[in-house]
Amino acid sequence: MYPGGSDTIFDYLRTLLCVVLAALGTLVWSALARRGGYAGLHRWFRTAVRLLLVFAMNMYGWDKIFLLQMPEPGPDTLVSQFGRMTPFQLLWSFMGYSRTYQISSGIAEVLAGALLLIPRFTLAGAVLCFGVMTHVFVINMSYDVPVKILSFHLLLLAVFLIAPDADRLADLFFRNRPAAPSRSFGPSSRPWARRLTAGLFAVVVLLALYLNFQIRGIRTHSLQAARELPFYGAWSVEEFAEDGGAPHFEGNGRWLQLVLVHRDEAQIRLFDGTYDHVSLTFDGNARKFALSDDANAQIATLPRVWKSEFAFEMPDAQTLVVSGVVEGTRVRATCRRIDVSKLPLATARFRWTSGE
């Protein structure tokens, strides 16, 4: 499950309830209202929609430009098996691999938000936003990314901004006629209204940038802390032994790889190809780290819940030896560093011509 996902059953039911309440509210308002038109309210509502889209486009756009949303594949991704990836992991991996693709996608989103800042460029920004969000929504649907509801909402908001100019666009693209000028841009021509909306848009953009810089700082610090670990990287388990007591990691539970690329999480690849994600606590002074597996109790194919403190030693930079006691059984693993920098995905470079 992607953290921050919004596609649970509760979210779908909540969205359906909002649609029903909005429809009922519209019917009641239409029946009781005495005035025939609300042009002023419509313009302010369009401004509110622009604000939401500007915030979303800047949040997601700068997130991609700063390479935060889809990080570059780390050792854990580079040594993982393609067939054991979820569609979501596959998407994040190929997006993270190509900085050009991710940054250009972010630029398109930020440009759409920038155009929406200026009232007379609302249509241009909405059309670009429609194209960007169509792309995002199709990707979310194709790779089962759990933000389908959110991306579809943003797509509908762009459609809402485009709708009043549908005839003008039809004249331009399909009827071979000159498009009439738009009749209205901002919510009001009054100076105070212009200053208010300009201030709101400035706050929204600055908030999006501030949040992105905050996230960038947190992730950079986390990555630096992980890379400072002496055993950072992916390790192939060349020798694995259990002595005394009942074997805990026998059969398909035997370790094949030990991946240590996060300061609070490790990944163990087992003999049957599955991955066991365990919590990691590092004690640098004592040359020890603790591994704790308490999240897979309901998964029959993974070893039972366990927790242990392992001592480690590194005879050289390419060798890691870990030893500990798990439920009365002594476990010892001799590991060899996997040089992920030499893997094809890490060494591949752009080529203008093929066959080289």
Buried (B, 14 or more C-beta within 10 A) or exposed (E): EBEEBBBEEEBEEEBEEEEEEEEEEEEEEEEEEEEEEEEEEEBBEBBEBBBBBBBBBBBBBBBBBBBBBBBBBBBBBBBBEEEEBEEBBEBBBBBBBBBEBBBEBBBBBBBBBBBBBBBEBBBBBBBBBBBBBBBBBEBBEEBBBBBBBBBBBBBEBBBBBBEBBEEBBEBEEEEEEEBEEEEBBBBBEEEEBBEBBBEBBEEBBEEBBEBBEEBBEEBEEEBEBBEEBBBBBBBBBEEBEBEEEEBBBEEEBBBBBBBBBBBEBBBBBBBEEBBBBBBBEBEEEEEBBBBBBEEBEEEEEBBEEBBBBBBBEBEEEEBBBBBBBBEEBBBBBBBEBBEBEEBEEBEEEEEEEEEE
